[in-house]
Amino acid sequence: SESQTAIQPVMIGDAKTAVSISGQLLAKGLLITAIRPPTVPEGTARLRITLSAAHKHAQIDKLVSALDAVRP
């Protein structure tokens, strides 16, 4: 997204799908939270990725690969 902050949303839409993807990522060792209603409007569920300068390139690569593998 166009976010300029450490928090990067990955829009999923469906809340059940967002929770499922979050669980699949956790099984791969990645804690990526599903944000869903009522926190966000219905139909706009998303994953919340929080990046920091402490993350290594290998960790970011693992995240990108894992996201690609669980993409609906």
N, CA, C and O atoms as a Tripos MOL2 file, in Angstrom:
@<TRIPOS>MOLECULE
protein
  288   287    72     0     0
PROTEIN
NO_CHARGES

@<TRIPOS>ATOM
      1 N           0.8410   -1.1910    0.0000 N.3       1 SER1
      2 CA          0.0000    0.0000    0.0000 C.3       1 SER1
      3 C           0.8780    1.2440    0.0000 C.2       1 SER1
      4 O           2.1050    1.1490   -0.0430 O.2       1 SER1
      5 N           0.2590    2.3760    0.0470 N.am      2 GLU2
      6 CA          0.9930    3.6380    0.0330 C.3       2 GLU2
      7 C           1.3290    4.1340    1.4270 C.2       2 GLU2
      8 O           1.6940    5.2970    1.5970 O.2       2 GLU2
      9 N           1.2100    3.2730    2.4250 N.am      3 SER3
     10 CA          1.5040    3.6560    3.7970 C.3       3 SER3
     11 C           2.9600    4.0810    3.9290 C.2       3 SER3
     12 O           3.8560    3.4200    3.4030 O.2       3 SER3
     13 N           3.1890    5.1720    4.6230 N.am      4 GLN4
     14 CA          4.5410    5.6710    4.8590 C.3       4 GLN4
     15 C           4.9720    5.4210    6.3030 C.2       4 GLN4
     16 O           5.8970    6.0600    6.8040 O.2       4 GLN4
     17 N           4.2920    4.4850    6.9640 N.am      5 THR5
     18 CA          4.5890    4.1880    8.3630 C.3       5 THR5
     19 C           5.1410    2.7720    8.4870 C.2       5 THR5
     20 O           5.2260    2.0420    7.4990 O.2       5 THR5
     21 N           5.5100    2.3970    9.6870 N.am      6 ALA6
     22 CA          6.0120    1.0430    9.9380 C.3       6 ALA6
     23 C           4.9000    0.0010    9.8330 C.2       6 ALA6
     24 O           5.1760   -1.1900    9.6880 O.2       6 ALA6
     25 N           3.6570    0.4390    9.9050 N.am      7 ILE7
     26 CA          2.5240   -0.4780    9.8060 C.3       7 ILE7
     27 C           2.0780   -0.5460    8.3540 C.2       7 ILE7
     28 O           1.6980    0.4590    7.7520 O.2       7 ILE7
     29 N           2.1330   -1.7550    7.8070 N.am      8 GLN8
     30 CA          1.7590   -1.9700    6.4150 C.3       8 GLN8
     31 C           0.5380   -2.8820    6.3540 C.2       8 GLN8
     32 O           0.6260   -4.0570    6.7130 O.2       8 GLN8
     33 N          -0.6040   -2.3520    5.9000 N.am      9 PRO9
     34 CA         -1.7890   -3.2060    5.7840 C.3       9 PRO9
     35 C          -1.7650   -3.9890    4.4720 C.2       9 PRO9
     36 O          -1.3630   -3.4740    3.4280 O.2       9 PRO9
     37 N          -2.2040   -5.2380    4.5500 N.am     10 VAL10
     38 CA         -2.4100   -6.0490    3.3490 C.3      10 VAL10
     39 C          -3.9060   -6.3300    3.3080 C.2      10 VAL10
     40 O          -4.4250   -7.1120    4.1050 O.2      10 VAL10
     41 N          -4.5820   -5.6900    2.3800 N.am     11 MET11
     42 CA         -6.0330   -5.8030    2.3000 C.3      11 MET11
     43 C          -6.4280   -7.2040    1.8430 C.2      11 MET11
     44 O          -5.9240   -7.7160    0.8430 O.2      11 MET11
     45 N          -7.3480   -7.8120    2.6060 N.am     12 ILE12
     46 CA         -7.8450   -9.1480    2.2950 C.3      12 ILE12
     47 C          -9.3310   -9.0820    1.9360 C.2      12 ILE12
     48 O          -9.7680   -9.7280    0.9840 O.2      12 ILE12
     49 N         -10.0960   -8.3150    2.6860 N.am     13 GLY13
     50 CA        -11.5260   -8.1740    2.4370 C.3      13 GLY13
     51 C         -12.3530   -9.0220    3.3900 C.2      13 GLY13
     52 O         -12.9880   -8.4940    4.3040 O.2      13 GLY13
     53 N         -12.3490  -10.3330    3.1810 N.am     14 ASP14
     54 CA        -13.1450  -11.2500    3.9840 C.3      14 ASP14
     55 C         -12.4590  -11.5480    5.3160 C.2      14 ASP14
     56 O         -11.2770  -11.8930    5.3440 O.2      14 ASP14
     57 N         -13.1900  -11.4170    6.4100 N.am     15 ALA15
     58 CA        -12.6210  -11.6090    7.7480 C.3      15 ALA15
     59 C         -12.1420  -13.0430    7.9720 C.2      15 ALA15
     60 O         -11.0640  -13.2490    8.5310 O.2      15 ALA15
     61 N         -12.9240  -14.0370    7.5450 N.am     16 LYS16
     62 CA        -12.5150  -15.4330    7.7290 C.3      16 LYS16
     63 C         -11.2290  -15.7330    6.9690 C.2      16 LYS16
     64 O         -10.3650  -16.4570    7.4650 O.2      16 LYS16
     65 N         -11.1020  -15.1870    5.7850 N.am     17 THR17
     66 CA         -9.8930  -15.3990    4.9890 C.3      17 THR17
     67 C          -8.6960  -14.7450    5.6630 C.2      17 THR17
     68 O          -7.6090  -15.3210    5.6970 O.2      17 THR17
     69 N          -8.8890  -13.5520    6.1970 N.am     18 ALA18
     70 CA         -7.8020  -12.8550    6.8890 C.3      18 ALA18
     71 C          -7.3280  -13.6540    8.1000 C.2      18 ALA18
     72 O          -6.1250  -13.7690    8.3330 O.2      18 ALA18
     73 N          -8.2620  -14.2040    8.8710 N.am     19 VAL19
     74 CA         -7.9080  -15.0060   10.0450 C.3      19 VAL19
     75 C          -7.1830  -16.2770    9.6070 C.2      19 VAL19
     76 O          -6.2040  -16.6830   10.2330 O.2      19 VAL19
     77 N          -7.6580  -16.8980    8.5450 N.am     20 SER20
     78 CA         -7.0170  -18.1160    8.0310 C.3      20 SER20
     79 C          -5.5830  -17.8400    7.5850 C.2      20 SER20
     80 O          -4.6710  -18.5980    7.9170 O.2      20 SER20
     81 N          -5.3840  -16.7730    6.8460 N.am     21 ILE21
     82 CA         -4.0380  -16.4250    6.3810 C.3      21 ILE21
     83 C          -3.1370  -16.1050    7.5670 C.2      21 ILE21
     84 O          -1.9760  -16.5120    7.5910 O.2      21 ILE21
     85 N          -3.6610  -15.3840    8.5420 N.am     22 SER22
     86 CA         -2.8920  -15.0700    9.7400 C.3      22 SER22
     87 C          -2.4190  -16.3580   10.4220 C.2      22 SER22
     88 O          -1.2680  -16.4500   10.8480 O.2      22 SER22
     89 N          -3.3010  -17.3390   10.5230 N.am     23 GLY23
     90 CA         -2.9520  -18.6200   11.1280 C.3      23 GLY23
     91 C          -1.9000  -19.3740   10.3260 C.2      23 GLY23
     92 O          -0.9930  -19.9790   10.8970 O.2      23 GLY23
     93 N          -2.0240  -19.3360    8.9970 N.am     24 GLN24
     94 CA         -1.0350  -19.9920    8.1360 C.3      24 GLN24
     95 C           0.3410  -19.3390    8.2880 C.2      24 GLN24
     96 O           1.3660  -20.0190    8.2970 O.2      24 GLN24
     97 N           0.3450  -18.0280    8.4070 N.am     25 LEU25
     98 CA          1.6140  -17.3150    8.5870 C.3      25 LEU25
     99 C           2.2150  -17.6270    9.9520 C.2      25 LEU25
    100 O           3.4310  -17.7720   10.0740 O.2      25 LEU25
    101 N           1.3750  -17.7310   10.9790 N.am     26 LEU26
    102 CA          1.8680  -18.0840   12.3080 C.3      26 LEU26
    103 C           2.5230  -19.4640   12.2820 C.2      26 LEU26
    104 O           3.5490  -19.6810   12.9250 O.2      26 LEU26
    105 N           1.9270  -20.3920   11.5370 N.am     27 ALA27
    106 CA          2.4950  -21.7380   11.4160 C.3      27 ALA27
    107 C           3.8730  -21.6990   10.7490 C.2      27 ALA27
    108 O           4.6810  -22.6100   10.9270 O.2      27 ALA27
    109 N           4.1320  -20.6410    9.9830 N.am     28 LYS28
    110 CA          5.4330  -20.4600    9.3370 C.3      28 LYS28
    111 C           6.3860  -19.6210   10.1900 C.2      28 LYS28
    112 O           7.4870  -19.2780    9.7590 O.2      28 LYS28
    113 N           5.9400  -19.2950   11.4160 N.am     29 GLY29
    114 CA          6.7830  -18.5380   12.3330 C.3      29 GLY29
    115 C           6.6690  -17.0360   12.2140 C.2      29 GLY29
    116 O           7.5390  -16.3100   12.6940 O.2      29 GLY29
    117 N           5.6060  -16.5550   11.5780 N.am     30 LEU30
    118 CA          5.4140  -15.1150   11.3760 C.3      30 LEU30
    119 C           4.1530  -14.6560   12.1030 C.2      30 LEU30
    120 O           3.0610  -15.1610   11.8410 O.2      30 LEU30
    121 N           4.3060  -13.7120   13.0060 N.am     31 LEU31
    122 CA          3.1580  -13.1750   13.7440 C.3      31 LEU31
    123 C           2.6140  -11.9690   12.9850 C.2      31 LEU31
    124 O           3.1030  -10.8490   13.1270 O.2      31 LEU31
    125 N           1.5930  -12.2280   12.1790 N.am     32 ILE32
    126 CA          0.9310  -11.1910   11.3890 C.3      32 ILE32
    127 C          -0.5400  -11.2020   11.7980 C.2      32 ILE32
    128 O          -1.2440  -12.1830   11.5610 O.2      32 ILE32
    129 N          -0.9930  -10.1360   12.3970 N.am     33 THR33
    130 CA         -2.3320  -10.0670   12.9620 C.3      33 THR33
    131 C          -3.3870   -9.7860   11.8980 C.2      33 THR33
    132 O          -3.1790   -8.9690   11.0010 O.2      33 THR33
    133 N          -4.5220  -10.4750   12.0100 N.am     34 ALA34
    134 CA         -5.6850  -10.1820   11.1700 C.3      34 ALA34
    135 C          -6.5010   -9.0990   11.8590 C.2      34 ALA34
    136 O          -6.8630   -9.2350   13.0270 O.2      34 ALA34
    137 N          -6.7850   -8.0420   11.1470 N.am     35 ILE35
    138 CA         -7.6280   -6.9560   11.6640 C.3      35 ILE35
    139 C          -8.9720   -7.0720   10.9510 C.2      35 ILE35
    140 O          -9.0360   -7.0490    9.7220 O.2      35 ILE35
    141 N         -10.0350   -7.1950   11.7250 N.am     36 ARG36
    142 CA        -11.3510   -7.4520   11.1450 C.3      36 ARG36
    143 C         -12.4250   -6.6920   11.9160 C.2      36 ARG36
    144 O         -12.1550   -6.1320   12.9780 O.2      36 ARG36
    145 N         -13.6540   -6.6750   11.3720 N.am     37 PRO37
    146 CA        -14.7350   -5.9850   12.0730 C.3      37 PRO37
    147 C         -14.8880   -6.5020   13.4930 C.2      37 PRO37
    148 O         -14.7240   -7.7010   13.7230 O.2      37 PRO37
    149 N         -15.1900   -5.6550   14.4340 N.am     38 PRO38
    150 CA        -15.6370   -4.2730   14.2730 C.3      38 PRO38
    151 C         -14.5100   -3.2360   14.2370 C.2      38 PRO38
    152 O         -14.7790   -2.0370   14.1670 O.2      38 PRO38
    153 N         -13.2490   -3.6870   14.2860 N.am     39 THR39
    154 CA        -12.1400   -2.7300   14.2650 C.3      39 THR39
    155 C         -12.0800   -1.9690   12.9440 C.2      39 THR39
    156 O         -11.7530   -0.7830   12.9150 O.2      39 THR39
    157 N         -12.3950   -2.6550   11.8620 N.am     40 VAL40
    158 CA        -12.4510   -2.0410   10.5290 C.3      40 VAL40
    159 C         -13.8280   -2.3280    9.9440 C.2      40 VAL40
    160 O         -14.4990   -3.2580   10.3930 O.2      40 VAL40
    161 N         -14.2620   -1.5570    8.9590 N.am     41 PRO41
    162 CA        -15.5860   -1.7950    8.3740 C.3      41 PRO41
    163 C         -15.7020   -3.1870    7.7400 C.2      41 PRO41
    164 O         -14.7150   -3.7550    7.2730 O.2      41 PRO41
    165 N         -16.9150   -3.7150    7.7360 N.am     42 GLU42
    166 CA        -17.2130   -4.9970    7.0990 C.3      42 GLU42
    167 C         -16.6710   -4.9960    5.6650 C.2      42 GLU42
    168 O         -16.8180   -4.0160    4.9350 O.2      42 GLU42
    169 N         -16.0480   -6.0990    5.2800 N.am     43 GLY43
    170 CA        -15.5240   -6.2310    3.9190 C.3      43 GLY43
    171 C         -14.1480   -5.6220    3.7120 C.2      43 GLY43
    172 O         -13.6360   -5.6090    2.5920 O.2      43 GLY43
    173 N         -13.5360   -5.1080    4.7990 N.am     44 THR44
    174 CA        -12.2080   -4.4920    4.6570 C.3      44 THR44
    175 C         -11.1800   -5.1230    5.5930 C.2      44 THR44
    176 O         -10.2250   -4.4650    6.0060 O.2      44 THR44
    177 N         -11.3760   -6.4000    5.9280 N.am     45 ALA45
    178 CA        -10.4170   -7.0930    6.8010 C.3      45 ALA45
    179 C          -9.0430   -7.0490    6.1390 C.2      45 ALA45
    180 O          -8.9240   -7.0100    4.9140 O.2      45 ALA45
    181 N          -8.0300   -7.0570    6.9630 N.am     46 ARG46
    182 CA         -6.6690   -6.9230    6.4580 C.3      46 ARG46
    183 C          -5.6830   -7.5850    7.3930 C.2      46 ARG46
    184 O          -6.0100   -7.9200    8.5310 O.2      46 ARG46
    185 N          -4.4880   -7.7650    6.9050 N.am     47 LEU47
    186 CA         -3.3790   -8.2020    7.7330 C.3      47 LEU47
    187 C          -2.6050   -6.9590    8.1340 C.2      47 LEU47
    188 O          -2.4740   -6.0160    7.3530 O.2      47 LEU47
    189 N          -2.0990   -6.9660    9.3430 N.am     48 ARG48
    190 CA         -1.3180   -5.8200    9.8240 C.3      48 ARG48
    191 C           0.1290   -6.2660    9.9950 C.2      48 ARG48
    192 O           0.4510   -7.0550   10.8840 O.2      48 ARG48
    193 N           0.9730   -5.7600    9.1500 N.am     49 ILE49
    194 CA          2.3980   -6.0690    9.1990 C.3      49 ILE49
    195 C           3.1020   -4.8640    9.8040 C.2      49 ILE49
    196 O           2.9420   -3.7370    9.3370 O.2      49 ILE49
    197 N           3.8780   -5.1160   10.8410 N.am     50 THR50
    198 CA          4.6310   -4.0420   11.4790 C.3      50 THR50
    199 C           6.1120   -4.2850   11.2540 C.2      50 THR50
    200 O           6.6660   -5.2840   11.7140 O.2      50 THR50
    201 N           6.7410   -3.3750   10.5520 N.am     51 LEU51
    202 CA          8.1630   -3.4800   10.2230 C.3      51 LEU51
    203 C           8.9810   -2.5820   11.1350 C.2      51 LEU51
    204 O           8.4920   -1.5750   11.6490 O.2      51 LEU51
    205 N          10.2340   -2.9670   11.3250 N.am     52 SER52
    206 CA         11.1390   -2.1090   12.0810 C.3      52 SER52
    207 C          12.5440   -2.2130   11.4900 C.2      52 SER52
    208 O          12.8460   -3.1130   10.7070 O.2      52 SER52
    209 N          13.3790   -1.2790   11.8840 N.am     53 ALA53
    210 CA         14.7650   -1.2870   11.4240 C.3      53 ALA53
    211 C          15.5210   -2.5030   11.9430 C.2      53 ALA53
    212 O          16.5880   -2.8340   11.4260 O.2      53 ALA53
    213 N          14.9860   -3.1670   12.9500 N.am     54 ALA54
    214 CA         15.6350   -4.3480   13.5100 C.3      54 ALA54
    215 C          15.4440   -5.5960   12.6430 C.2      54 ALA54
    216 O          16.1580   -6.5850   12.8110 O.2      54 ALA54
    217 N          14.4760   -5.5490   11.7120 N.am     55 HIS55
    218 CA         14.2650   -6.6920   10.8320 C.3      55 HIS55
    219 C          15.4130   -6.8120    9.8370 C.2      55 HIS55
    220 O          15.8520   -5.8230    9.2510 O.2      55 HIS55
    221 N          15.8830   -8.0200    9.6600 N.am     56 LYS56
    222 CA         16.9540   -8.3110    8.7070 C.3      56 LYS56
    223 C          16.3480   -8.5640    7.3240 C.2      56 LYS56
    224 O          15.1690   -8.8980    7.2050 O.2      56 LYS56
    225 N          17.1610   -8.4020    6.2910 N.am     57 HIS57
    226 CA         16.6820   -8.6420    4.9230 C.3      57 HIS57
    227 C          16.1350  -10.0640    4.7820 C.2      57 HIS57
    228 O          15.1290  -10.2720    4.1040 O.2      57 HIS57
    229 N          16.7800  -11.0330    5.4090 N.am     58 ALA58
    230 CA         16.3140  -12.4230    5.3310 C.3      58 ALA58
    231 C          14.9180  -12.5750    5.9300 C.2      58 ALA58
    232 O          14.1190  -13.3710    5.4360 O.2      58 ALA58
    233 N          14.6160  -11.8250    6.9820 N.am     59 GLN59
    234 CA         13.2910  -11.8840    7.5910 C.3      59 GLN59
    235 C          12.2350  -11.2920    6.6620 C.2      59 GLN59
    236 O          11.1250  -11.8150    6.5570 O.2      59 GLN59
    237 N          12.5820  -10.2150    6.0010 N.am     60 ILE60
    238 CA         11.6480   -9.5960    5.0520 C.3      60 ILE60
    239 C          11.4260  -10.5370    3.8700 C.2      60 ILE60
    240 O          10.2990  -10.6950    3.4000 O.2      60 ILE60
    241 N          12.5040  -11.1630    3.3920 N.am     61 ASP61
    242 CA         12.3790  -12.1340    2.3020 C.3      61 ASP61
    243 C          11.4730  -13.2890    2.7020 C.2      61 ASP61
    244 O          10.6540  -13.7370    1.9000 O.2      61 ASP61
    245 N          11.6120  -13.7820    3.9490 N.am     62 LYS62
    246 CA         10.7700  -14.8680    4.4510 C.3      62 LYS62
    247 C           9.3090  -14.4260    4.4720 C.2      62 LYS62
    248 O           8.4240  -15.1920    4.0910 O.2      62 LYS62
    249 N           9.0560  -13.2050    4.9130 N.am     63 LEU63
    250 CA          7.7010  -12.6740    4.9520 C.3      63 LEU63
    251 C           7.0910  -12.6250    3.5500 C.2      63 LEU63
    252 O           5.9640  -13.0720    3.3390 O.2      63 LEU63
    253 N           7.8420  -12.0820    2.6040 N.am     64 VAL64
    254 CA          7.3360  -11.9500    1.2350 C.3      64 VAL64
    255 C           7.0460  -13.3330    0.6470 C.2      64 VAL64
    256 O           6.0120  -13.5280    0.0080 O.2      64 VAL64
    257 N           7.9350  -14.2760    0.8530 N.am     65 SER65
    258 CA          7.7240  -15.6330    0.3430 C.3      65 SER65
    259 C           6.5030  -16.2790    0.9870 C.2      65 SER65
    260 O           5.7060  -16.9280    0.3090 O.2      65 SER65
    261 N           6.3620  -16.0980    2.2950 N.am     66 ALA66
    262 CA          5.2220  -16.6840    3.0060 C.3      66 ALA66
    263 C           3.9130  -16.0610    2.5450 C.2      66 ALA66
    264 O           2.9210  -16.7690    2.3710 O.2      66 ALA66
    265 N           3.8940  -14.7600    2.3470 N.am     67 LEU67
    266 CA          2.6800  -14.0960    1.8610 C.3      67 LEU67
    267 C           2.3040  -14.6200    0.4730 C.2      67 LEU67
    268 O           1.1320  -14.8530    0.1790 O.2      67 LEU67
    269 N           3.3040  -14.7970   -0.3570 N.am     68 ASP68
    270 CA          3.0570  -15.3190   -1.7010 C.3      68 ASP68
    271 C           2.4900  -16.7360   -1.6440 C.2      68 ASP68
    272 O           1.6120  -17.0910   -2.4300 O.2      68 ASP68
    273 N           3.0020  -17.5500   -0.7010 N.am     69 ALA69
    274 CA          2.5750  -18.9410   -0.5790 C.3      69 ALA69
    275 C           1.1510  -19.0800   -0.0560 C.2      69 ALA69
    276 O           0.4700  -20.0490   -0.3920 O.2      69 ALA69
    277 N           0.6880  -18.1440    0.7510 N.am     70 VAL70
    278 CA         -0.6540  -18.2540    1.3460 C.3      70 VAL70
    279 C          -1.6850  -17.3800    0.6390 C.2      70 VAL70
    280 O          -2.8440  -17.3220    1.0510 O.2      70 VAL70
    281 N          -1.2700  -16.7210   -0.3970 N.am     71 ARG71
    282 CA         -2.1780  -15.8200   -1.1210 C.3      71 ARG71
    283 C          -3.4120  -16.5870   -1.5910 C.2      71 ARG71
    284 O          -3.2890  -17.6580   -2.1860 O.2      71 ARG71
    285 N          -4.6040  -16.0390   -1.3250 N.am     72 PRO72
    286 CA         -5.8400  -16.7520   -1.7500 C.3      72 PRO72
    287 C          -6.0120  -16.7530   -3.2600 C.2      72 PRO72
    288 O          -6.9870  -17.3030   -3.7700 O.2      72 PRO72
@<TRIPOS>BOND
     1     1     2 1
     2     2     3 1
     3     3     4 2
     4     3     5 am
     5     5     6 1
     6     6     7 1
     7     7     8 2
     8     7     9 am
     9     9    10 1
    10    10    11 1
    11    11    12 2
    12    11    13 am
    13    13    14 1
    14    14    15 1
    15    15    16 2
    16    15    17 am
    17    17    18 1
    18    18    19 1
    19    19    20 2
    20    19    21 am
    21    21    22 1
    22    22    23 1
    23    23    24 2
    24    23    25 am
    25    25    26 1
    26    26    27 1
    27    27    28 2
    28    27    29 am
    29    29    30 1
    30    30    31 1
    31    31    32 2
    32    31    33 am
    33    33    34 1
    34    34    35 1
    35    35    36 2
    36    35    37 am
    37    37    38 1
    38    38    39 1
    39    39    40 2
    40    39    41 am
    41    41    42 1
    42    42    43 1
    43    43    44 2
    44    43    45 am
    45    45    46 1
    46    46    47 1
    47    47    48 2
    48    47    49 am
    49    49    50 1
    50    50    51 1
    51    51    52 2
    52    51    53 am
    53    53    54 1
    54    54    55 1
    55    55    56 2
    56    55    57 am
    57    57    58 1
    58    58    59 1
    59    59    60 2
    60    59    61 am
    61    61    62 1
    62    62    63 1
    63    63    64 2
    64    63    65 am
    65    65    66 1
    66    66    67 1
    67    67    68 2
    68    67    69 am
    69    69    70 1
    70    70    71 1
    71    71    72 2
    72    71    73 am
    73    73    74 1
    74    74    75 1
    75    75    76 2
    76    75    77 am
    77    77    78 1
    78    78    79 1
    79    79    80 2
    80    79    81 am
    81    81    82 1
    82    82    83 1
    83    83    84 2
    84    83    85 am
    85    85    86 1
    86    86    87 1
    87    87    88 2
    88    87    89 am
    89    89    90 1
    90    90    91 1
    91    91    92 2
    92    91    93 am
    93    93    94 1
    94    94    95 1
    95    95    96 2
    96    95    97 am
    97    97    98 1
    98    98    99 1
    99    99   100 2
   100    99   101 am
   101   101   102 1
   102   102   103 1
   103   103   104 2
   104   103   105 am
   105   105   106 1
   106   106   107 1
   107   107   108 2
   108   107   109 am
   109   109   110 1
   110   110   111 1
   111   111   112 2
   112   111   113 am
   113   113   114 1
   114   114   115 1
   115   115   116 2
   116   115   117 am
   117   117   118 1
   118   118   119 1
   119   119   120 2
   120   119   121 am
   121   121   122 1
   122   122   123 1
   123   123   124 2
   124   123   125 am
   125   125   126 1
   126   126   127 1
   127   127   128 2
   128   127   129 am
   129   129   130 1
   130   130   131 1
   131   131   132 2
   132   131   133 am
   133   133   134 1
   134   134   135 1
   135   135   136 2
   136   135   137 am
   137   137   138 1
   138   138   139 1
   139   139   140 2
   140   139   141 am
   141   141   142 1
   142   142   143 1
   143   143   144 2
   144   143   145 am
   145   145   146 1
   146   146   147 1
   147   147   148 2
   148   147   149 am
   149   149   150 1
   150   150   151 1
   151   151   152 2
   152   151   153 am
   153   153   154 1
   154   154   155 1
   155   155   156 2
   156   155   157 am
   157   157   158 1
   158   158   159 1
   159   159   160 2
   160   159   161 am
   161   161   162 1
   162   162   163 1
   163   163   164 2
   164   163   165 am
   165   165   166 1
   166   166   167 1
   167   167   168 2
   168   167   169 am
   169   169   170 1
   170   170   171 1
   171   171   172 2
   172   171   173 am
   173   173   174 1
   174   174   175 1
   175   175   176 2
   176   175   177 am
   177   177   178 1
   178   178   179 1
   179   179   180 2
   180   179   181 am
   181   181   182 1
   182   182   183 1
   183   183   184 2
   184   183   185 am
   185   185   186 1
   186   186   187 1
   187   187   188 2
   188   187   189 am
   189   189   190 1
   190   190   191 1
   191   191   192 2
   192   191   193 am
   193   193   194 1
   194   194   195 1
   195   195   196 2
   196   195   197 am
   197   197   198 1
   198   198   199 1
   199   199   200 2
   200   199   201 am
   201   201   202 1
   202   202   203 1
   203   203   204 2
   204   203   205 am
   205   205   206 1
   206   206   207 1
   207   207   208 2
   208   207   209 am
   209   209   210 1
   210   210   211 1
   211   211   212 2
   212   211   213 am
   213   213   214 1
   214   214   215 1
   215   215   216 2
   216   215   217 am
   217   217   218 1
   218   218   219 1
   219   219   220 2
   220   219   221 am
   221   221   222 1
   222   222   223 1
   223   223   224 2
   224   223   225 am
   225   225   226 1
   226   226   227 1
   227   227   228 2
   228   227   229 am
   229   229   230 1
   230   230   231 1
   231   231   232 2
   232   231   233 am
   233   233   234 1
   234   234   235 1
   235   235   236 2
   236   235   237 am
   237   237   238 1
   238   238   239 1
   239   239   240 2
   240   239   241 am
   241   241   242 1
   242   242   243 1
   243   243   244 2
   244   243   245 am
   245   245   246 1
   246   246   247 1
   247   247   248 2
   248   247   249 am
   249   249   250 1
   250   250   251 1
   251   251   252 2
   252   251   253 am
   253   253   254 1
   254   254   255 1
   255   255   256 2
   256   255   257 am
   257   257   258 1
   258   258   259 1
   259   259   260 2
   260   259   261 am
   261   261   262 1
   262   262   263 1
   263   263   264 2
   264   263   265 am
   265   265   266 1
   266   266   267 1
   267   267   268 2
   268   267   269 am
   269   269   270 1
   270   270   271 1
   271   271   272 2
   272   271   273 am
   273   273   274 1
   274   274   275 1
   275   275   276 2
   276   275   277 am
   277   277   278 1
   278   278   279 1
   279   279   280 2
   280   279   281 am
   281   281   282 1
   282   282   283 1
   283   283   284 2
   284   283   285 am
   285   285   286 1
   286   286   287 1
   287   287   288 2
@<TRIPOS>SUBSTRUCTURE
     1 SER1         2 RESIDUE 1 A SER
     2 GLU2         6 RESIDUE 1 A GLU
     3 SER3        10 RESIDUE 1 A SER
     4 GLN4        14 RESIDUE 1 A GLN
     5 THR5        18 RESIDUE 1 A THR
     6 ALA6        22 RESIDUE 1 A ALA
     7 ILE7        26 RESIDUE 1 A ILE
     8 GLN8        30 RESIDUE 1 A GLN
     9 PRO9        34 RESIDUE 1 A PRO
    10 VAL10       38 RESIDUE 1 A VAL
    11 MET11       42 RESIDUE 1 A MET
    12 ILE12       46 RESIDUE 1 A ILE
    13 GLY13       50 RESIDUE 1 A GLY
    14 ASP14       54 RESIDUE 1 A ASP
    15 ALA15       58 RESIDUE 1 A ALA
    16 LYS16       62 RESIDUE 1 A LYS
    17 THR17       66 RESIDUE 1 A THR
    18 ALA18       70 RESIDUE 1 A ALA
    19 VAL19       74 RESIDUE 1 A VAL
    20 SER20       78 RESIDUE 1 A SER
    21 ILE21       82 RESIDUE 1 A ILE
    22 SER22       86 RESIDUE 1 A SER
    23 GLY23       90 RESIDUE 1 A GLY
    24 GLN24       94 RESIDUE 1 A GLN
    25 LEU25       98 RESIDUE 1 A LEU
    26 LEU26      102 RESIDUE 1 A LEU
    27 ALA27      106 RESIDUE 1 A ALA
    28 LYS28      110 RESIDUE 1 A LYS
    29 GLY29      114 RESIDUE 1 A GLY
    30 LEU30      118 RESIDUE 1 A LEU
    31 LEU31      122 RESIDUE 1 A LEU
    32 ILE32      126 RESIDUE 1 A ILE
    33 THR33      130 RESIDUE 1 A THR
    34 ALA34      134 RESIDUE 1 A ALA
    35 ILE35      138 RESIDUE 1 A ILE
    36 ARG36      142 RESIDUE 1 A ARG
    37 PRO37      146 RESIDUE 1 A PRO
    38 PRO38      150 RESIDUE 1 A PRO
    39 THR39      154 RESIDUE 1 A THR
    40 VAL40      158 RESIDUE 1 A VAL
    41 PRO41      162 RESIDUE 1 A PRO
    42 GLU42      166 RESIDUE 1 A GLU
    43 GLY43      170 RESIDUE 1 A GLY
    44 THR44      174 RESIDUE 1 A THR
    45 ALA45      178 RESIDUE 1 A ALA
    46 ARG46      182 RESIDUE 1 A ARG
    47 LEU47      186 RESIDUE 1 A LEU
    48 ARG48      190 RESIDUE 1 A ARG
    49 ILE49      194 RESIDUE 1 A ILE
    50 THR50      198 RESIDUE 1 A THR
    51 LEU51      202 RESIDUE 1 A LEU
    52 SER52      206 RESIDUE 1 A SER
    53 ALA53      210 RESIDUE 1 A ALA
    54 ALA54      214 RESIDUE 1 A ALA
    55 HIS55      218 RESIDUE 1 A HIS
    56 LYS56      222 RESIDUE 1 A LYS
    57 HIS57      226 RESIDUE 1 A HIS
    58 ALA58      230 RESIDUE 1 A ALA
    59 GLN59      234 RESIDUE 1 A GLN
    60 ILE60      238 RESIDUE 1 A ILE
    61 ASP61      242 RESIDUE 1 A ASP
    62 LYS62      246 RESIDUE 1 A LYS
    63 LEU63      250 RESIDUE 1 A LEU
    64 VAL64      254 RESIDUE 1 A VAL
    65 SER65      258 RESIDUE 1 A SER
    66 ALA66      262 RESIDUE 1 A ALA
    67 LEU67      266 RESIDUE 1 A LEU
    68 ASP68      270 RESIDUE 1 A ASP
    69 ALA69      274 RESIDUE 1 A ALA
    70 VAL70      278 RESIDUE 1 A VAL
    71 ARG71      282 RESIDUE 1 A ARG
    72 PRO72      286 RESIDUE 1 A PRO
